[in-house]
Amino acid sequence: MNDIESISMKGSGGSKMPHSHSTPAGVDGGSRTPPTTPRKAGKMLAVRVQMLDDTITMFQVQAKALGRVLFDQVCKQLHLLEADYFGLEYQEPNGTKYWLDLEKPVCRQVGLSLIDPILRFCVKFYTPDPAQLEEEFTRYLFCLQIKRDLAQGLLQCNDNTAALMASYIVQAECGDYVIEDYPDHTYLSTYKFVPHQDQELERRIMENHKKHAGQSPAEADLNLLETARRCELYGMKMHPAKDHEGVPLNLAVAHMGIVVFQNFTKINTFSWAKIRKISFKRKRFLIKLHPEGYGYYKDTVEFFFEGRNECKNFWKKCVENHGFFRCSVVKRVVRQKTRVLSRGSSFRYSGKTQKQIVEFVRDNYVKRQTFQRSNSFRQTSGGRALQGLEGGGYRGATPSSSLMGSSSISAHPLLPLGDPALETPALSLSCGSMTLDSPTTVTSVSMGGTIHRREDTATSFRTLTSIDVHSPATPSQVPVPRQMLAASQQRISSADTETDKQEKAKKQENNNSVFANEKSPEKRTNGMTETSNPSMVNTPDLSPVKNIRNGEMEDAEVRKTKRWPTDKAYYIAKELLMTERTYKKDLDVINVWFREEVSREAELEGEAVVSLIELLADVHGPCLQEMEARLERWESNARHNIGDFLYNTLLNVLPLYDQYLENLIPVLEKMEYYTRTSRRFDQLCRDFEAQKHCYLPLTSFLLKPLQRLLHYNSIIDRLLDHYPKDHTDFEDCLAARDRLGETLLEGLSIINQAENLVQLCEMQRDINGFDNLVQEGRRFIRQGCLQKYSRKGFQQRMFFLFSDILLYTFRTQQPTQCFRVHGQLPLKGMKIRESDNKTGSDFAFVIDPQGNQSLTVAASNEEEKERWLEDLNMAIAQADADPKMPYLNLKACSSADEMGDGVGLEGDRGSCGGAKASQRSNTTVHVCWHRNTSISYSDQLRAFQNQLSGFLLRKFKNSNGWQKLWVVFTNFCLFFYKSHRDDFPLASLPLLGYTVTTPSEKDGINKDFVFKLQFKSHVYFFRAESDYTFGRWVEVIRSATQQSHVSSSFNGKEGY
């Protein structure tokens, strides 16, 4: 002991050995640096980073600095806000590509050479929905990545798709096709779009380029991304591996899960929902699946990589993709220092998730500098591509981006980067925000000589969607090189005229009132107003509509050329058109999307579903086109009428509806049978409902033709009320109603049966713990939340009242969030009485079932209590009065209130197996649970005949700005789109529990035709285009927000 102490003392006194870098200063002989001595900097590395436009930028970083330091430097230089979509990639000599680990020192990255290191700035996470990218600059960087993938053969697709994507690239970088500049396809030959590029492909690109006239670079970018994301290999980076039999395969990871390819042919997909765990052991990669419900024959799937590094590399990419796309928040875990016995890799995803990025951008958005687009396509006369300063071809402050965003002049000239004279206020690119710049004077510097031009830029909105329409910029305002000046001036007037015609043609497709910002603070046309806002408008972080960017804005010049009709009949006809658009898309969900899913299956269970809708979908396509033509003539003040169209259309289509009504119930029964007996068909339906375009339960789309008949009848009734008897359309409308009445006479008898059957089928999927809810003679009456009293106090339970039984359930904590049955009570002999008030609730009552223990329950308010009491008493009376009504028994399930909610739930997926929680979050049962309310069958019937589509303006929460959205009301919910052309909604707002009123004085809404939606502290304002449409929106929304009792379901206007 003394010897050890003496050695330690000696080591700290005399001459010292060089200190080990692994030993902390002051420990075991380590010396501390004196305070007066500056600490030596670590070894510096000069790292080259290849940007997405192939320019090289040099960065200085310490060798021991974390990878995040380098990545942050790159993002800072690019002024990149949505940075977590990107990463830095490097390649080993053997070809394996790694992502720079942001939590490890640069000098310790696997396979990264420290001798002249080079990394590539790339897209790391390919979003499945480019509309979720908040900034135009981010979308532009994504487009550069798509161009690279296409050129390198990573994004393989057929020639037609490749030509279309290449044409969008050309449109964004070159502008409109002009025959004087591009007499043949050879203007494309100097640029490589795809590896197999030939003259025939270039001709296809040129033909597509001609069709894109008028598209701004931002619009072309978005169209490119929308096309690319539909390709099967979008975002797929192949990693060679082998299966357990030694068959060569390629693995890729993406937003949906892990995908298996043979060469470039997809042979299997393991979605994240199927995967329980991923791991690696040396060069073996293991995917552990959930034990049931996914139809795969093994619980663990095994793949073999070339070596451990390659295997771990792919595993890390899987971890990161799962964390980014599937998690709301990823918990930061501090990596443990190396231990003697390692327990495996401690790697976890350390960045923001996609959800966090969206929230971060909204919270931290500031006015951005405009950016200069890359020069990869535009060529000088000598054939050299113009390059930006400092190696970054898309950086710098210049007004050219703003000009290009709203003009479509061919071959936009480039401006020099970094010139302070070119700086101008930037336009807001935030989600849902709009910035109106004041008129500014910009001095533009020409690349071709010393020409200087003064430019007064008009106030304009910068919009970000592919459907936005921009007024063409005056060509003389755009600076051009000298050698191009004469040719450009010759084609200015023709290009401008052509663009203007195309702009007007686009406008005519929108048969709604126009919204635009004028130079004056407020401009009024046909009841619609739009406020010019000189300051930036921030979109509130509202979950129902948080993913929607700016709606369409039309320019003032086009707006002045139209005089919109003010006749009420015009708005009735427009409602017919708007709802017909939605109806046709709903039919296509079955006829196009579901047909595609069914066609992949060997069995034919789904054919009956498709054939029920097929003929109706085919005939309504021409009907929609004719309807659009009629409205266009109406808006141009040409001769117009609607009665003959209604009569002739119904005369042609009603025989098909008669056939539909005859087959509807048998098809619904078949579908219920196949769903119950065929696990494969049930999973097919669940997977289909998880897709974005299936925004409602699949069975709801089968009832859409019935809803359409009722809406036709409502439209005709309103036209007959409006027209005088001597009007030319009156007789046609009367004849159309008579013919429609014949079909509806049969249809009304089917509505109750079909709606009841659909409700039972959907509840069977949401309720776990028993079988065969769908039985002959059983009718649904009411569902909703009540507080059940037990020894633990009041606990929230979901109650389901049928004609023979009362079920009460609780919601499980599984990811599927089903409702598991606690108990079932027969209605025969049941008694309802008031509570003795010992529970402390003012809205409690007691349910006394015959031969069972009584239940004490409490409603949320007096009105809810009255609804339950009335429906319960009526159902009990009907059950007691019918001696033949059998008690239809269910699978035995006793109450578990006293045992706790978690008993017997582990691994019990039941009828809810495999369903996503999010895909059914808008169904009435889940909304009732979250909002502590209830809904009756009569409410369902009333909502069945109330549906509406059209454009509305939604007010931003913290500003005076308004956002134009395409809105669809159906199934107690508002669904929001950017345009009626969108295939799926971007957000939704369930309306159960909301109240609809007009704004009060304290709301400060000084606009006409505005209604207010409110649920607790959630408030939204929407603005309609006219008094008629305002009344219609309020009417249909009140059908969802004002509930009734079951006894009123067949009385007056609420029944059939």
N, C-alpha and C positions, 0 to 999 in steps of 0.2 A: 504494500500500500504506500509505504514511504517512497519506494523507488518510483512509483507512478507519479506521485506528487512532485518529486524533484525533477522528473523529466518535463512535466507540464510547466513548471516554473522556469526551467531553462529555456524551453521553447519560446516563452513569452518575453525573455529578457535580452539575450544577445542577438547575434546576426540571425536573420530569418530566412527560411526557404521561400521561394516564390509561392504565392498563395494560389490554391486551386480555385478555378472559377466555379466549381460546384460547391465550395464551402463558403457559407456566409461570413462576412467580415466580423471579426471579434469572436469567432467560435473555433476552438481547437487550433489556436495559433494564428487565426486570421487577423489582420491588422485593419483598423479603421482609417479611412482617408481623412486627413486633417481638414477641419472646416474651411481653412483658407485656400485649400488646393481644389481647383475646379475639377469636377468629375470628367474623365475622358469619355468622349462619345464612342459608341460602339461602332463596329465595322459597318460602313455604308455600302448599300447595293444600288447600282443603277439599273432599274427594272424598266424594260420596254413593254408597253401595253398597246396591243393592236386594237383600235376602235372598230366599231361596227361598219364604218365607211372605209376600212382598211388603212387608215392613216395610223402612224406610229407616234406615240407620245412617251417621253422619258420621265420617270419618277424616281426620286431619291428616297430611300427608306433604309432604316437600320436593319441589319440582318436578323437581329433578335426581336424586332418589332412584330407584333401580332399581324396576321393577315388582314385584320379589319382596318389597320392603319393605312395600308396600301389601298384597300377598296374604298375607304372613305375619301382618300385623296382623289381617286379617279372620279367618284360621284360628285365631289365638290367642284372639280374643274368643269364637269358637265352641267353643273347646277341641276342635278337630278333629284327630284323629290320622291318619286316612287322607285327608290333604289333597290328594294328587296326583290323585285322581279328579276334582277340581273346578278351576275357573278363574274368572277375572273377564272378563266380556264387555262390550264397548261397541259402539255403533252409529254409523256415519257418517250424515250427513244424507241421503245417497242410499239408505240402507237396508242397506248392507253391514255385516255383523257381524264384529268382530275379537276375538281373544283378547288380553288384555293380555300383552305380551312381558315375561317376568319378568327378562330379562337386559338390557333397555334402560331408560333413564330414562323416567319418566312423561311428561316434557315432549316426548319424541321419539317417542311412539307414533303410528303412522300413523292419521290420522283422528280422534284423540281431542281434543275441544275442551277447552281449559284454562279456559274460562269456565263455571263451575258444572258441572264434569264429573260424570257419573253412570255407574256401572258396575253390572252385574248379576252376582251370585254364582250360578254355574250348574254343573251336571254337565258336565264336559268329556269324560270318557272313559266311555262307557256299557258297563259290563262285560257280557259275554254270559252270565255265570253269577252271579246275585246271591248265591248261596251263598258266593262268594269274598269278599264284603264281611264283614269281621270284626266290626264293631261295629253294634249296633242303631241307634245314632244316625246312622251313615253310611247305613244302609238307609232310615232315616226321611227323610233329606235326598234320597235318590234318589226316594223316593215323592213328595215335594213337586215334584221336577222332572217326574216322570211326570204328575202332576196338571196342572202348567202346560202341558206338551206336549199333553195331551189337550184342555184347555180352549182352547188357541190353535189347534187343528186341525193341529198338527205331527205328532201320533201318530194318523194316520187308520187306522180299522179298521171292521169291520162293526158294526151296532148291538148285536148280542148280546155281542160282546167288549167294546164300550164300556160297556154296561150292567153287565157283570160287573166290570170294573175300577172303575167308579164305585161299585158296591156295596161293594167292599173299602175304598174311600176313606171311605165313610160308616161302615162298621163300625169302622174304626180311629179315627175322630174322634168318633163318636156312640155307639158301643156297640151292644148288641143291639137288634133291632127289638122295640118294645113297642107294642101296638095302642092302649093308652090315650094314649100320647104322639103316635102317628103313625097316625090313623085312615084317612088316604088319602095319596096320593102328593104332596100339596102341601107336605109338610115338606121336599121336595127342590127346590122351585121357586125358593127364594131363593139357590141355589148353582148356578153354571154349571159343568157337567162337560164338555160338548162344545158347539161352536158351534151345531149344529143341534138342540139339546135341545128336546123337546116333551113333551106329556103321556104319549104312548105310551111313550117312552123312560123317563120317570120311573116309570111303572108297572113296567117291566122291572127297573129298578134296585131298586125296593121289593121285588119278588118275590125277587130275588137276595139282598137284604139280610136277608130272613127266614131264608134258608138258612144264614147265617153265625153263627147264635147260638152263643155260647161262645167265639168267636175273640177272643183278646186283640189289642190294637193291633199288637204286634210280629208276631203271626201273620198278621194281615190285611195288614200291610206286605209281608211276604215273599210272600204269595199274589198281591198286586198286582204285585210285581216279576216273579214267575214268569210271570204272564199277559202282562205287557207285553213281556217279552223274546222271546216267541214271535210278536209282531206283526212284520210285514215292515218297518214304518217305525220300529221301535224304535231310537232314537238317531240317526236319519237327519235331518240338517240340510241342506236343499237349497241348492245354489249354481247359479244359472242360467248356462248355457253353450250353445254350439252345436257341432255336429259340422262336418266339413269340407264338408258340403253345405249348411250353414246351417240345419239342422233344430234348433229349440229343444229343449234337454234340461235336465235337472237332474242335477248330480253331488253325491254325498255320500260321506263317508269314515267307515268304522266299523272294528270290530275285525277283520273278515274281509278287508277290502281296500277298493277303490274301487268304488262302485255307481253305475250309470247308470240314470236314470229318464226316462220321457217323461211329463210332468206328475207323477203319483204312481204310475205303473206301472213296476215294475222291468223293464228290458229287457236288462241285462247286468251281470255282476259280474267285476271283475278282482281275484282274490284275491292276497294278498301273495306266495303261492307262484308265481304266474304272472308277477309283475312283476320285471323286472331293474333298472329305474331309472325314477325320475320326475324331471321337470325342467320349467322354464318359460322361455320366451323372449318378453319383452314380454307380450302377452296370449294367447300360445299355451301350452297345457298339454300336455305330452308324457308318454305312458306307454310305456316301452320294455319289451317282453315277452320272455320266454325264447323262443328261436327255434323250439322244437319241443315237442311233448308236451301242448299245451294247446288245440289245435283252433281257434285264432283265425287268420284268414286274413292278418293283417298283423303285422309285428314291432313297429311303432310306431303307437300310436293317438294322434290329435291332437284336442284340443278348443280352442275359442276362447271367451275371456271378454270381458266388456264393456271392461275396461281392464287395465293392468298390475297395479294394486293388488289388484283382485279376483282375478286369476290367482295372484299371489304369495301372497295370503291363503289360498287353497285349497291351494296347494302346501305352505305351512307347516303347515296342519292335517294333511295327509297325512304329512308327516315326523314330526309329533308322535304321531299314532296308530300309525304303524309302530313307532316307538321304544318306545312304552308297551306295546303288546300283543305285539309279536313279538320284542323283544330281552330278554335276561336282564339285561344291564347296558349302559347307554349311556355311552360315554366322554365326559367333559367336555372340550370343545374351546374354548380361549380365542379369542374373536372378534378377528380382526385389525383394526387401525385402517385407515381408508379409504386406499386407495392410488391412485396416478394411474391405473393400469390395473387395474380390478377384475376378479377372476377369478370373479365370481358371488357369490351370497348365501352367507354363512358361517353361516346359521341352522341350529341343530341342537336337538333336544329336550334340555332341561336338567334335567328332573325325574327322579323315581324311576320305574322300570318297574313293571308290575303285580306281577311276581315279587318285586321289591325291597320293595314295599309290604307284601306278606304277611309277609316275613321281618322287616321293620322293626317292624310292629305286634306281632309275637310277642316281639321282643327288647326293646321299649320300652313294653310295655303296663303301665299302672298302673291302680289302681282308679279308675273314673270317677265323676264326679258324675252323678246322674240328671238327666234333662232334661225340660223342660216342652214338651209338644207344642203345635203351632200351634193357634190358635183360629179358623181360617178357616171352619170349618163350624158350630161351636157358636154359637148366637145368644143374646143376652139377650132379655128380654121386649120391649125396645124395638126389637129388630131389629138392634142394633149388634153387630158381632163384637168379642169381648173381645180386647184386645191386651196383649202382654207389655211388660215394662219395657225401656227403652233400645232400642226398635225391634227387638228380637229375640224373636219370639214363641215360639221353641222353646228359649230359654236359661233358665238359672236352676237352682238346687238345690232340689228338692222331692221328697217321697216319692210324689207322685201317679203318676209314671211307674212306680214299682215296683208300686203298687196296680193300675194299669191293666194292667200286664203280666200279672197273674195273676187278674184278675177280668173279668167280662163284664156288669157292671151297666149298664143303659141310660143314656145321656146323662151320662157321667162329668162331675161338676162340676169347674170349674177352680179351682186354688189360686193365691194371689198369688205372684209371683216374688220371689226374692231375700230371703226372710224367713229369718233364721238359725234361727228356732225350728222350721223345717220340714226342716232338713237331717238326713239319716239316712245310714248307711253304704250306699254304692252296691253294686249287684250286678255281678259280673264279666260283661263282654260279650266277653271274649277268645275267640279260636278254641280250642275244645276245653277251655276252662277253666271251672271251676265255683266259685262263692263262696257259702258258707253264712253268712248274717248271723246274728248273735246276736239273741235277742228284744230289741226296743227299744221304748221308749215315745215316741210322737210326738204333739205337740200340733198339731192341725190347725185352721186358721183358716178359717171359712166366709166365702164371698163375700157371702152374703145377709144376714148379721147378725152378732151377737156370740156365736154359739153356739160353745162349745169342747168338744171331746170327747177323752177319753183313748183311746189305741189301743195294744193290745199285738199287734204283728205277729208271726205265727208264723214259725218258721224255715222257709225254703222255698228251693228252687232256682229260679233264673231261667234258663230255657232259651230257645233262640233259633230253633228250627226250626218249620216250619209243621205238623209232626206232633206237636209236644209237647202234652201235656195238662196243664192247670193246674187246681188245685182252686179252686172259686169262693170269692171273698172274702166275708166276712160283710157284707151290705149296710149294716148299721147302723154299720159302722166308717168308711164313706165320708162325708165332710162334704158337705152339700148346701145350696144356697141356700134361704132361708126359703120363698120362694114355691113351691119344688118339694118341700119336706120332706114335706108330707102325702101328696101323690100318690106319692112314692117309697116311703114306708113301707107304703102299701097294696099295692104290687106286689112287695115284697121277697120274701115267702115263695114266691110263684108263680114268680118269675124264678129264684130259687135252686133250686127243685125241678126246673124244666125244664132248667136248666144241668147239674144233677147227673145227670139221666137221659141227657143227651147225652154227658157225660163218660164214663159207664159204657158207653154204646153204642160210643164210640170205643175203649175199652179192649178190648172183646170182639173187635175186628178183629185185635188182636195176639195170636196164638195161641202166644205164647212166655211164658216166665216173666217176672214183672214185676220191675222194679228201682226202688227208691225210697229216699229218705233220710228216716229217722225222726228224732225228737228225741233218741232214744238213740243212742250212738255206732255201734251195729251192730245190724241187724235181720235175721233169717234167715227165709226162706220158701222151702221146697222146694229147699234146697241153694244158693240164690242169695243173696249178701250184698252190701250196698252200704254203704260207709263214709261217715259224715257227716264232712265236713272243714271245720273252722272257719277254715281259712286258704285263701287263693287258690291254686288248682292251675293250674300252667302246663303247657300242652301242649308236649312236646318237639318240636324242629324235625326231624321225621323225614319224609323224602321220601315213603315209601309212603303215609302217612296224613296228610299235613300240611294238606290242605285241608278236613278234616272238623271240623265244630263239634260241640257237645254232642249226644250221642245222646238218645233218648227217656228220660224219667224219669216214672214214674207216682206219683201221690200215695198216701199211706198209707191214706186212708179207703177208696178203691176196692180197694186191695190186701187189706184185711181182709175184704171181702165174698166173696172167692173162696177156695175150697179146691182147690188144684191137684192133679190126679190124680198118683199116684206109681207107677202100674202101668207096667211096661216097654212094654207094648203101646201105651200112650198116647204115649210118646215115639217109638215106631216110626211110629205114625200121624201124629204131628206132623212127623216127618222127611219123610213122604210129602207132607204139605201144603206144607211150606217149599220143598221141591225142585220141587213142582208150580207154585208161584208163579214161580220162576225159569224153569222150562221154558216156561211160557206167555209170559213176556216174551221169551225167546229165539226162540220161534216168531213173535212179533209183529215182531221185527227184520226178518224176511223178509216176513211177511204184511202188515205195515202200512208200515214205514219204507222197505224196499226196493221194495215195490210202488209207493209214491208216487214214488220216483225213476224207476222203469221207465215209469210212466204218462206221464211227460213226454217220452219218447223216441218217435220215429216208428217205429223198428225194434223188433222183438219178440224180441231175443235173450234178454232177462231174463224173459220170460213163463214159460219152462220151469222156472226156479228158483222163481218164486212159486207156480206151480201144484203143485209137488212138496209144498209145505208148507201150502197154503191150507186143504184139508179138515181136516187135523190141527189147525190153529190154531182153526178154527171149533168143532170138537167138544170141545176141551179147555177152552173158556170155561165152559160149564155144568158140566163135571166139577170144575173148581176151586171153583165156587160150592157145589156139593153137598158137596165135601170140607170147606170152611170151616164149613158148617152142621153136619156130623157132629162136627167137633172142638168146636164151640161147645156142642153138647148134651153131649158128653163132659165138658167142663170145668164144666158146670152140674149134674153128677151125674145127668143124665137118662139114660134107657135109650140105650145106644150099642152099636154094633157096626161093624166095618170089613170083615169078610170078604165079606158080600153086596155091598157097594159095589165092592170090587175085582173080584169075579166079574162083576157086571153091567156095570161099566165096560169091562173088557177084552173082554167078549163083544161090546160095541157098537163099540169102536174098533179092535180087531185086524184086521178086514177092511181098514180104511184103511191100517194099517201094512203089511199084505201088499202092497197097491198101491204104497205108498211104497218098500218093498224092491225091488220089481220095476223101479221107474223110477230108483232112486238112481244106479246106475253110469252109465246113459246120460246122465242130467242132468249129472253131474260131468264126463263126457267132453265133452259139448256146451259146458259152461262153460269148460273148459280150451281148447277149440278156438276159441271166440269171443274169449276173452282174448288168445289168441296171434295171431289173424288180424284182429280188429277193434280198431283203436286207440281208437275211440270207446267201445266197450263196456268195454275195459280201463280207460280213464280214468273211466268211470262207476263201476266197481267200486272203484277207488282213492279217488275222491272220497267214495263212500259209506263206505268203511272209515275215512276221516278224521273222520267224525262221531262224537260222543260215545256215542251209543247203540249203535254197532257196536263193542263193546269187544273183540271177537275177530276173527280173519280171517273173511271172509264164508263160506268153505267150511266152517269149523268149525260154523256154525249149521245147515248142511245135514245134519250128522251127529248133531245133537241128538236126533232121534227114535230113532235106534239106541241112543244112550246111555240114553234113557229106558226102553226095553224092558229093558235090562240092569239098570237100577235097580229097575224093578218086580219083576223076578225076585229081586233081592237083598232087597227089602222083604218079599216073600211068604215067602222062605226063613227070614228072621228071625222072622216071625210064627209060622210052623210050628214052629220050634225052641222058641218061648216057650209056645205054647198046648198044653195037654194034649189028648189025642185026643178027649175027651168035651166039649171046649169048643164052643160054638155056632158060632164062627167057623172052627174047624179044617177042617170039610168044605168050606166055601166057599173057603177059601184053597187047599186041595188041588186043588179043581176049577179054580180060577183059574190055578194053576201048570201044570196039565196043558194047559189051553188056550193059555197063553202059551208053553209049550214047543214047541208045533207051529210057531208063528211064529219062535221063536228058532232052531229047527233050520235054517231057511232063512237066518235073519239072521246066524248065526255064520259061514256060508260067505261072506257078503258083507262082514263087518266087516274082515277082513284086506285084501281088495281095495280097499274104499273108503278105509280109513285110509292105506294105502300110496299110493293115488292122490292123496289130499289132501296128504300129506307131500311128494310129488314136485311138485305144483302150487305149494305154498308155497315150496319151495326154488328152483323156477324163478324166482320173483319176487325172491328174496333174492340169487341168484347171477347175476353179470353176466359176460359174455364168451363165451357159447356159446348155442346154440339147442337146443330139443327135448330137454330133460332127461326129459320124460314120454314114455316109450316102452314098448311092450308087452314084458313079460318082465323089466323092471328092477325090483328091489326095494331099498328103503332099509334100511340096517342100522344105521349109527351116524353121528353128527355130533358134533364137538367140537373143542376147542383142543389143539394140540400145538405145541411149540417146534421150528422147523426150523433146522438148523445150516447156516451158510454162512460165507463169508469175513468177514462182518460179525459173526459170532457167532450166538447163538440169537435167532430172531425169531418172534414169535407168528403162527401161521397157523391158519386154520380148515379142518379136514379133513372130507370127506364120503365115507363108505364106502357103496357100492352093491354089488349082486350081481355086477357085471361090471367096475367101475372104482373107482378111488380118486382123488378130486379134492382138491387143496389150493389155498386161496385166501387173499387178504388183504383187509382191509376198507378201502374207499376213504375219502378225506376229503371226498367230496361230501356235500351236505346229506342225500342219501338213504341214505348209509352202507350201500351194497350190498357184497357180497363178490365180488371179481373173481378169476377163475381164474388161477392161476399155472401149474398143470400138471395133467396127467391121466395116470394110470398104469393099464394093464390088469391085471386080477387073474390072468389065465392066465399061468402060468409064474413068478409073483412068489414071492420068498422073503423070509422074515423071520428076522433073526438078531440076537443080542445085540450091543451096541456094545462096542468095545474100550476104552471108558472114557477115551479121549484128549480127549473133549469137556468133561470135568469134571462131567458130570451123572450122578446115580445112577440115573435113570429113563429112560435113552436106549436106543434100539434102532434097527436099520438096516432099511430097506425096499429090497430088490433087485428092481426090476421087470425083466422079460425084455427085453433089448435097449435099456435106458435106464440113465441114470446113477443110482446108488443115492442114497437120501436118509437122512440121520441126523436122527432126531426124538427129542424128549424129552417125557414126560408130566409133569404137575404133582406126582404122587405115585405110590407103588407100586401102589395100588389102580387108579388110572386106567391105568397101564401094563398091568396084567393084563387089564383090560377090553378095551383095544385089541388086545392080542396074541391073546386068545381069539377075538374077532370077526374079526380079520384072517385068522387061520389057518383058521377055519371057512369063511369066504367063499372063500378061495383054494382050499381042498380041494373045495368044491362046484363052483367054476368049472373046476378041472382034471378033475373026475370027469365032467363033462357035456360030451362032445365036440361036441354040437349047439349048445351055448351060443355064440352069435355075440358078437364084440366090437362093441358098438354104439358107433360112432364119434361124436365130438362135433366141434363147430367147433374147428379147430386153434387151440391157444393154448400157446405155449411159456413156460417158466419165466422170470420176470423178476427173480429174486432178485438177480442180479449187476448189474442195471442200475438198481436203485432203484425205490421204490414209485411214483414219480410218472410213469413212462414211459407214454405213450400213453393218458392218462386224460382229458385235457382235452376236455370236451364229450361224452364217451362216457357216455350215460345208460343205454343198453341196456334190458334188461327192467325195470330199476328206475325208469325215468323217471317223474318227477312224484310219487313217493311221499314222504310225510313220514317223517322219521326217527322221530318220536315215536309215530306210529300203529302201528309194528311193534316197538317197543322191548321189549314183553313176550313176543314170540315166542321159542321155544326157541333158535333159532340166535343171536339177539342176547344172550340171557341166558347161553348157554354161552360166548360170546366175552368178555363182561364178567367172568364168574366163573371163567373158565379151567377149565371142566369139559366133560363130554361127556354125551350121552344116546343111548340105543339105541332101536331100534324096539320092543323088548319093553317098555321103560319107557313108551313112548307107548301101547302096548296096555293096560298095567296102569292107567295114568292114565285111559284111556278109560272104564273101568268104575267109576272112583272120582270122585264128585262130591257136593257137599253144599252146603246153604244153611241159614241160620238166624242167630239173634242171638248175638253174643258180646260180652263185656265186654273192652275193651282197657285195660291199665293205663297211666296216664301215667308218663313216664320219671322225673320228678323229684318225684313226690308219691305219695300213697296213693289218689288218685282213680282212678275207672274210667269209661270212656266206652262207652256202648252203641252197637253198630254192627250193621247187617245185613251179613252176610259171605257171599260166594259163592266156593266153591272149584271151579275147573275149569281145565283146560289148564295144570297146574303153577303155578297162580297164585291168590292170594287177592284178591278184589275187594271193596272196602268202599263201603257205601252208608249213608245216614242211615236209610232205611226201605226195605222191600220194594216200596213204591210208586214209588220213584225210577226214572226212565227210563235212567239211566246211572250208572256208578260214579264216585265222587269221587276214588278213589285205588286203587292196586293194589300187591301185594307178590309178585313172582316168588319161588318157593320153591326152585328148583334151587340146590344148595349149602348150604341151611339144614339144621340138625339140629333135631329136635323131642324134647324131654325134659320131665320134670317139674322144677319149681324146686328148687334146692338150699337148704340151710339158710341159706347166706350171702346168698341173694337176698332173704330177709326177706319172703316172700309167705305170710302166714298165712291163706290161703283154700283152700277145697276146689275141686276140678275145674279147676285152673289148669295150662296147659301153656306151655312156654317154647320160642320159636323163636330160633335164634341162627345168625348167619353172621359169622364173625370178630368184630368189635366191635359188630355190630348185634344187639341183643337186644330181643325183644318178649314180653310176657306176655298171654295171653288166658284168659278164664274162661268156662266153660260152665255151663249151668243144672242139670245132673244128671250122675250117673255114666255113664248111657248116652250122652248127647250128648258128654260129655268123651271117652269111648272112641271114638265115631265120628269126631270131629274128629282125634284122634291117628291113627286108622287111615288116613283118607284122605290126611292130610298126609304120613304116612310113605310112602304110595304114590308121592309126588312127590320125597321127599327121600332115599329108600333105593333106589339104582339096582341093576339086575341085569344079567346078561349075556344075550346073545341066545338062548343055548341053553335058558334057563329060561322063555321066553315062552309055552310051551304046556304047562308042567308045573304041576300042583297048582292052587292058588287063583290063581296069577298069570296063568294062561292062560284060554282059553275052551273 
